Amino acid sequence: MIIAVDFDGTLVEHKYPSIGNEAPFAFAILRTLQEQGHQLILYTMRSGRELFNAVQFCQKRGVTFWGVNENPDQHTWTDSRKVFAHLYIDDAAYGVPTKPATEIGLRPVVDWSKIEIGR
């Protein structure tokens, strides 16, 4: 399965352009998904130095991405900029479980303890 994962508010708390605190269980679950053979795409609004920092942050936690803001195989069948995946995990996606922000003014973060992906 191809899984596109957002960064801010999903893998970490919102602190852009800085990197917020890790969302509990996020990286453990992503490592398990990688071990099961799923292809992960980092799908984020970050660009430039902030995107580089996010990718490095994830790599230091044992998560490497098959694609970053792209599906590497998609060009063979479409020129669309929309990134194709079977599943999208994003704090702004309808139905994704979230926890309240830990600080006033911040947005909620994905509650990874409630994420269940068919194995």
N, C-alpha and C positions, 0 to 999 in steps of 0.2 A: 504494500500500500504506500502511496505517496502522501505525506503529511506536511502541510505548510503550517509553520508556527511563527506567530508574532513575537516580538521581543519585549518592548515596553508595555507593562501591564499584564504580560503573559508569563514570560520567563523571569522578569524582574519587576519590582515596583516602579511606577512612573517617577522618573527624576531627570528626564531628558533636559539637556544634552549629556548629563552625567549618567551613570549606570546605578540604578537603585538596588535595594536589597533583593537577593534571590527569592523567588517564590518557592516556598517549601515543596519538596518532592518533584519539582519540575525537571531538574537535570537527571535525577535517578530514573524517572519515567522515560525521558528521552533516550538515555543510555540503554535501557531495556528495549525500547522500540528499535533502536539501531541494531542491537544484538539479535533481535527477531527478524532482521532483514528489511525493515521498513526504510524507505528513502525519505530523509528529512530535508525540507526546504525552509530556510530562514526567510520569512516574508514580512518585511518591516519597512517603515517609512524612513528609517535612518539611511544616510548616505555619507560618502566621504570618510573623514576621520572617525565620526561617530559610528558608522557601519563597521569599519575596520575594528574598532574597539569592542563592539558587540560580538563580532565573530571570534576575536581573540578571547574574550570573556568566556564564551561557550566552549571553545577548544580547551581552555584551562580546566574546565569542568568535565572533560571527556566527551563532549558532543561535537561532532564534525558534521557539516551539512553537505548533502548531495548537490544542492543548489542554493544560491543566495539571491533572493529577489528574482529568481527565474527557475523554470523547469528545464534542465539541460536537454531533454529529449523533445520538447514541445516544438521546436523550430522545424522538425521533420514533417509536421502535419498542419501547422497554422502559423500565421504571422501575428496573432493576437498578443497584446501586452499583458493580458490577464493570465496570471500564473495558474496552470492547471494542477490540482491535487485532488485526492479522493476525500481528504478531510482537512479542515482548517481549524486551528486552535488559536483563538484571538479573544482578548478581553472585550472587544466590541462586537463579537458575533452573538447573535440571538441564540439563547439556550445554553451558552457556555457558562458553567457555574463560576461565580466570583465571590470573593470575600471583600468586606468593606476595607477601605483604605486605612492604613495605620496612622496616618497623619491627616489633619484637617486640610482640605483643599486638594488632596491627591485623589486620583481615580481608583476604583477597585482594581484588584488583581485576580487573575485566574486562580481558582481553588483546585489545585492539582490533586488533592486528596479525593476529589469527587470525579476526576476524569477516568473514564473507563473506556478502553479501546479494545474491540474484539481481537482476540489472539488467534 
